[in-house]
Amino acid sequence: MISPAGPSLASALAALLVRDLRLAVRIGGGALMGVLFFLAVVTLVPFAVGPDLALLRRIGPAMLWLGALLANLLALDRLLASDYEDGSLDLLLLARPPLELALAVKAAAQWLATGLPLVLAAPLLGLLLDIEPAAMGAVALTLLAGTPALTFIGLVGAGLAVTLRRGGLLLPILVLPLAVPVLIFGVSASNAAVVGPVPFGPPFMILCALTLVGLVVGPFAAAAALRHGME
Amino acid sequence: MALIDLANPTRFLAFAERALPWLAGAAAAAFAAGLYLAWFVAPDDYQQGATVKIMFVHVPAAWLGMAAWALMSLAALGTLVWRHPLADVAARSAAPIGAAFTFLCLVTGALWGRPMWGAYWVWDARLTSMLVLFLMYLGLLALWRAVEDPARAGRLVAVLTLVGAINLPIIKFSVDWWNTLHQPASVFRLGGPTIDPSLLWPLMVMALAFTLLFAVVQLAAMRNEILRRRVRALRIMQAQAAQRA
C-alpha cells in the first residue's frame, strides 16, 4: 500500500528487513561467518578437555551455549557499524519510522541472518559432543528461545559503541556481563533436559521472558544511545 | 538550599568547600566509634572466631558498591531527562568510587572465604553477582575513557547505567538461581534481622562511617571533576586563541 505521503510504516520496515537480509547473505556480508566460528569453537573443546565422550556429553550443552554466545558476539560488531560508515544510519535517524522500530527490525534481521543459522547448526555440532537426539532437541529449542535475547542485548552495546573509534573492542566488554542471565537459564534449561532432576519448564520460560524483556529494552536503549552519540 | 541552586557549578563548589571539612570530621568520628566497637566490643563469633571482624568492612563495602550504582542511575536520569549540568559530574565521580567499594567487597570476601570455605574464591551466588557488578563498573569506566567529549560521554554512559540498573536485579536473581552457598540476607529481611544485636550495632555504625566516607570522597571527586573540566575548557580556548594569533 502506498499512501500519498509515501510508503506506509509497515512497508518501510519490511524494506529495511529485506535490505539487511540481502546485505547479510551477499558477498561482503557475514551471515555464515558465525556458524564457522561456532564450529571452530566446538572443535576446540575436545582439544581442551580431552576426547572423553562421557565428559563431553555432560558439558556439551554448556559448550554449545558458550559457542553460540561468542559467535553471536562476533557478528554484533557489524550490526550498526557498516550502516554508520556508509551513512545509512543517519538516514534511519532522520526517517519517518521511529528509530526504535527501525532498530528492532535491524536486530530481527541480524538474528535471522546470524542467530538462526547457529540454532540450525547446533544439532549437527551436538553430534560431535555426543549429545543424545532428544536432549539435542531441547538444547536447540533453548537456543531458539534465547539467542534473540543475546541479539537485543547486543543491540544496546552496538548502539553505544558504533560511534567510538575503538568501539569494536569495547562492545564485548559492555555486552558480556549483561548476557549472564541468558547463559544461566539457557544452560540450566538444556541441562534439565539432558540430566536434570530440575524440570525443563521454569528455566525455559524465564529464558523466553528474558528475550521479551530484551525486545522491549534493547531497541529503546539503543535508540537513546544513537541519538546521544551521533551528534 | 534547593537542588536547583546547586546546578550552578560555582555555587556547588562553594557548598562543597563548606561541607567537606564537616563531613570529613563526621566520617572520622564515625570510623573511630565503629572501629572501636568492631575491635573491642563486638564478640568473636562462636563458629567463625575473629574472622567475623572482616564482616565490618565486607558488608558496608558491598552495600555501598550497590548504592553507588543506584546513585549513578538517579544521576543518569538527571542527565538524560533534565540535562542537569552536575548530574553527569556526579555519575562520573561515583563510578570509580563504586568500583573501588565493590573491589574492596570482593577482596575482603576472598580473605574471609579462605578460612571459612577453604578457598579464596568459591562460585557462590552473592560473590558472583558482585563480580558481575564489578565487571559492569569496569565496562562503564572503559566507555567513559573511549569518548573524548565529557558531555557526550556522560550521556552515553547514562544510557548504559540505566540498562545496567534494569539488568542488575535480573542478574542477581539469575545468579541466585544458579548457585547458593552464601548465607542469605540476614540484616534487611522480613521478620527482623537474624544477626545478633552485639554484632549488628557495630555493623550499623561501620555502615554509617562508610556512607560518610563515600559522601566525602564523592563531594571531593565532584569538585575535582568540575575543576578538571574548567581546565580542559580553558586549554581548548587557549589553543584556539593561539591558532588565531
Interface residues (C-beta under 8 A of the other chain):
Chain A: V156 G159 L160 A161 L164 R165 R166 G167 L170 I173 L174 L176 P177 L178 V180 P181 I184 F185 S188 P203 I206 L210 V213 V217 A221 A224 A225 H228 G229 E231
Chain B: L80 V132 L135 M136 L138 G139 A142 L143 A146 V147 R152 R155 L156 A158 V159 L160 L162 V163 G164 I166 N167 I170 I171 F173 S174 V175 W177 W178
